[in-house]
């Protein structure tokens, strides 16, 4: 029997506010000393009253608006009761039946060139638990993460393949980064996925029994876990068995999912309205203000790059994929003036350096302004592409002004026509066969002559002038 995959994703992204969701403790906890950012409120001490962080609410709404969601002008927080050592309150403060935003759509692009809309059921705000570290001597708990703010983005079960799941997750990451709701850096634990996956016979309307795979912390883990579950559930159903509704964990080393517990339902969590936090009332004026603050989103930006700058679809999409990369490109382009050359330098030279250093465009040693100056020097013919590559490492590491480096090192392109004509003539005289090939109609032969002139001048000749002189000499 042929089965159809049905997937829904719950994506948790940490809101990049300065402080936690309900207290003044710092939300910047990466690589901090364990338990250094805690207080009576996020540790759940009796009598300590939470106060809602307005910035977190605004950023959650922006994320929702970017996904076309409807904002609930009246929404509220609820208590979700469960007991884990890393949850100091003994319950989580979340949003159950009235989330801050709901009913949106995210469009994804697939490898076959088609697009698909994935519906967003809801986005709600909640506080995170702490972190457990299991050792041979016992389990250690760090409460720095307890109380940090999350948006949980819940999709409808519209996803039908591993590729769709991966593309949807990547698109969500782009959006929350673009609207500055979350840094969504998975290496720093700022984004994770819960995979709800089931199979059903092809053509059947009713959903199958689903398994939930919790806390997947990379796109690779999401893809591998989905692939494994499809295989596992297919084998069970093909043998006449029944898939158990349960929560499973992902073993990254063995690349398998493992059973953790039977799946809870809403009644198990004993939801009830949070008594210490009043409902949130979002005004129409606030919604409009947040709409006005939304940036140009990646798909719109990529389309503009194609139409206005003449970039290919692939290059435009790469540059628009991350807001900090797009900003870097646009800043450099404003100085360089040539979109294709600027894009090429960013996507070839710079991204290789950034990838090796595991940094983003916003952390680049070389400022966008100085990259723009470097590309402009090439565009104006002041230096050759070869010279630019020769000085790139020095310019990058020191964030040096390339104009000053070129001036101090005397690297300007040779543009003295008299001197160039002499060198070109010498190259022509000693390459009778290549000259004959060119005159015989082999247009590409001239490239070999240009190459020899560039070699004779150690790359300092102006390539455009060399071409012009050669064509003049060769008729």
N, C-alpha and C positions, 0 to 999 in steps of 0.2 A: 504493500500500500504506500502511496505517496503522501507525505505529510507537509503541511505548511507551517512555517515558523511564525509565532506571534510574540512580539517583544514590546515591552514598555520599560522606560528608563526613569529612575528617580536620581536626579543629579544634585549633589550637595556642593555648593560653592561658598567659601568663606567670604563674607562681605568685608571689604578693605577699609573699614572705619578705623578711626584712631583708637577707640576704646571698645570694650566688650558691649554686649547687647543691653545688659541691664545694670551695669556698674561702671565705674571710672577706671578700672584696671586696663592696662595697655593691651591692645589687640595685636601688637607686634611681638610675637612670641617665638619666632624661628630661632633656634640655637641659643635660646635664653636658658639660664639656670632653672632646673626643675622647681616648680612651685614658687617662683619669684613674683608672679603676677596673679595674686589671689587676694580676695578680701572677704569680709563677712557675707556680702551679697552673693558672689559667685560660688562661695563655699556652702551656701544654704543655711547659714546660722539662723536660729530662731529669732524672729523679730526684725530681721534685716529685710527691708522692703526694696524691691527692684524698681528702677525707673527706666522707661523705654528710650533707647537711643534714636533720636529723630533722623540722624544721618543714615542709619541702617534702613529705616522705613523708606526714606527717599530713594535710596539706591535700589531697593527691592522693586519699587514702583517703576523706576527707570528701566530696569531689566525687563519688567513685564510689558511696558509700553513699546520697547524695542521688538518684542515678540508679538505685538498686536493684541495684547491682553486687555481685558476690561478691568478697571480698578474698582474695587468695592469701597465705596465711600464710608460705609460702616463695616469694620472688621474687628476681630478680637483675638486675644491669646487664650490658650487652654492648657491645662495640665495633662500630661501624658505620663502615667505612672509605670515605671519599671525600675528594677533595682540591680544596678551594677556598681562595682567598686569605684569606677571612674565617673560616676554621676553623683556628685556630693549632695545634691538636693533630695535625691531619691525619686525625682520626677524631672521630666523635661518640660520647659515652657515652649509651646509650639502653637500652631494655628490649625484647628481641626475642621470645623464645618464652614467657617467664613474666613477664607484666606485673604490676603491683601490684594492679590490679582488672580484672575482666572480666564480661561477660554481664549487662548492665543494660537498662533500658527508659526512654525519655523520651516522655511523652505531649504531643502538640501539638494546638492548636485551630485549625481552618480557618475561612475566611470563610463557608462555607455552614452553619456551626453544628456540623459533625461533628468528632470527635476521632480521632486516629490514634496508635498506638504505633510509635515508631521504635526498633529494637533498637540498643544500644550493644555493639559487639564487645569493646572493651577501652579502658582508660585506662592509659597508661604515662608514666613520667617520663623526661625527657632534658634535656641542656643545649643551649642555643642557640648559633648561630654569631655572628660579628660582623656588621658592616654595611658594605657597599661603597657609595661615592658616586662616580658616574661624572661626570667633568668634561671640558672640551675639552682640558685639558692632561694628562689621565691619570685614573687611578682612585685614590681615597683610601679607606683602610680605618680603621674605628673599632672597636677590640676591647672597648669597654665592655660590649657586649651578649654577648660570648663568655663562655659559662659560666653565663649566667642560666638559671633553672630554668623548664621548661615541663611542662605536662601535655598530652599529645596524646590527644584523645578521638576514637576511630575508630568510626564508625557501620557497621552492616550496610548492604547495598545495598537498603534498604527504601523509599527516597524516590522518589516517582513524578511529581513536578512541581516547578516553580520555587517555587511557593508553599510546598510542604511543606519544601523545602530551606531557604528563608528562615525559616520559623517554627521549624524545628528548631534552626537556628543561633542564633536569638534566645532560644529556651528554654534552650539550653546557656549562653548568656551570663548569663541570669537566675540559673541554678542556681549557677554558679561564683562569682558575686557574692554570692548569699545565704549560701553556706557560708563566705565569705571566703577562698576558695582563690585567686582572682584578681580584680584590678580590671577586667580585660577591657576596657580603654579602647582602642578601635581607633585613635583619633587619636594615642595615645601608643605605638602599635605593640605593644600588650599582647595582641592577639588577631588571628588570621588563619586563613584557610580554604584547604584544598586540596580542589578539586572533582573527584571521579571520576565521569565521566558517559558513558553509552553508550545506544544505541537498539537495540531488537529488535522484530521484527514482532509485532503485537498477538496475544496468545495463545501465543507461543513461550515455553518454559520457560528455555531456554539464554540466558545473557547475551550481549550483543553485545560488540564490541571497544571498550574504553574509552579515553578520553583523560583525562589528569589536568591540570587547570589549577591552577598553584601560586600560593601567596602572595596570595590575595585579601584585601584589608585593610579591607573595608567590606561591609555588607549589600547596598548598591547594586551594588558590583562583583560580589558573588556572584550576584545575580539577573541582572545584565546578561550575565555570562560564561556562565551556564547557558542563557539565552535564545539567545545567539549560537551556542553549541555545538549546541544542539538544531537550529537552522536549518542550520548548517554540515554536521552529520552527516546530516541528512535529505536535503539536496541530493546529498551523495555517494552515499548508498544508493539514492536514487531514480534516479540516473543509472547504476546498476549497478556503482559503485565499491566499494572496501573502505576502511573507516576504519582508519587506522594507529594502533597503540598507541604513544603518545608522551607526553612532558611538554610542556605548552604554557604560555605566559605570557599575562597579560592586559594589553592596552594600554588604559589608562583614557581617554586622549584620543580614540583612534580607535574605541573600544568594539568591539575585535576580539580574538580570541586568536591567538597566533603560535607556531609550532613552535619549541621550544628544543632538545630532544634526544630520542633514542629512550628509551623507558621502561626503567629499570633493574629487575632482579628481585633477589630476596634474595641470590642467589649473587654478584652484582656487588659487593655491599657487604661480602662476606667477614666476616659476623658471627662473633664468638666471645666467650665469657664474659670480661668485664672482669677482668683479672688483679689489678688494684690495689684492687678494692673487693669485700669479702666479700658473700655473699648477704644479703638483708634478711629477718629473721625477725620476723613480726608476730604478737604474741600475741593470744589471744582476749580478754584483759583490755583490751589497747590498743584493739581493735576496738570493744568495748562502750563504752569511755570516749568514743571519737570519735562513736559513735552517739548517746550521751546528750547530746553537745554540739551536735548538729545543730539548727538553728533551724526554726521553722515555715516551710515552703516556700511559694512564691507562690500556687499553686492552692488550697492549704488556707487560706491567709490570706485570699484573695479570697472564698472561700466563707464564711468566718467573718464578714467585713465585711458580706456580704449578709444572712446569717441573724441576726446579733446587732445590727447597726447600721442595717439597713434600706436599705443603699445598693444602687443598681442594679448589675447584672452588669458593665456597661461601666466605671462609676466605680470599683467595687471592684477590677477587674482593673488599671486604670490605677494606682491607689494601691499595689497589691501587686506591681507589676512590678519595682520595684527596692527592695532592702532599706533603703537610706538614705531613700528617699521614704516607705516604710511607717513607718519609725521616726519620721520627722519628723511624719507625720500622727498617729500614736498619741500622741506627746508633746504636740502641740498640742491634740488632742481631750481629753486628761485634764484640761486647764484650761478649754477652751471649753465642753465638755459637749454640743455639738450636732454630730453627725457630718456631716450634710448640708451645713451652713453651713461647717464646717471644710474639708471636701473641696472645696466650691465655691471657696473662697478659694485653696486650694493649686493646684487645677487650672486656675483662670482667671487670677488676678492673679499668683501666684508663679511658676508654670511659664513664663509669658511672660517674666518678668524673668530667670529662670535660663537660658532658651533664648537670649535676647539676649546674655547674658554668657558663654554656653558653659560653664556650671557645673552641678554636681549639687546635690541637696538638702543634702548634707552640707557644701557650701561656701557656703550661703546667708548673706547678711549679716544677715538677720532670723532670730533664733533661733525655734525651734518654740514655746518658752514665751511669747515676746512675740506671736507670731501667735495663740496660744490666748487670750491676754488681750484682743486686739483683737476676736476673734470673740465672746468672752464679753460685751464691752461692747455689742455689737450685740444679742446674744441677750437681755440683761437690759433692753434699751431705753434704756441710758444714752446711746448715740449712734445715729444712723441709719446705714444702709448708705452713704448719700451722704457723710456726714461721715467715715466710715471710709475711703472711697476718696480723699477729699481729703487726709487725713493719711498715707495709706499710704506714699507715696514718702519722706517725711521719717522716718517710723518705720522703714522698711526700711533706708535708707542708714545710719542711725545706730544701728540695732538698739535703738531707744528703747522704753522702757516706755510703751505707749499710754495706760495709766491716768494717768500723770503728764502726758503731752502734752495729753490732753483736759482735765485739771484746770487746767493752766497757761494754756491758750488759752480756757478758758471755753466749751467746745464741747458740754457736756452737753445732751441733748435737753430741749426745753421740755415740762415735764410739769405745769405749773400749769393745773389744769382751768378756773379762772375766766378766765384770759387766753386759753386755747385756745378756749373756748366763744365768746368775743367775736369772735375771728378767723374761726371757722367760721361764725358767724351772718352775718358780712359777706360771706363767699364765697357762702353760700346765697342771700342777698338779691339779689346781682347776677347770679345764674345761674338764672333762672326756667325756661328751656328744659331745662337739664340736670336740674333738680329734677323737672320734669314728666315727663321721660323715665324717671327712676328710679322715680317713683311709678306710672308706667304699666307697670312690670314689667321695665324694662331695668336689671338688677342691676349691669351693668358701668359704668353711668353714674356710680356713686358714686366710681369710680376717678378720674374727671376732677376731681371736687370735692376728693378727697384731694390730688391733684396740685397744685391751686391753693392749698390750705392750706399744703402743703410749700413751695411757691414763695414765699408771703407770709411764711413764717417762715425763709426761706433754708435750708430743710432741717433746721431744728432741732426741729421739732415731733415728738412721739412718734406715729408712724403708727398704732399700735394705739389710742391714745386718740382720735386724730382720727376713725378709723372708728367708734368707739363713740359719740362725740358726734354725728356726722353721722346715724347710724342713729336715735339718740334724737330728734334734731330733726325728722327727716323721717318719723318714725313707721314 
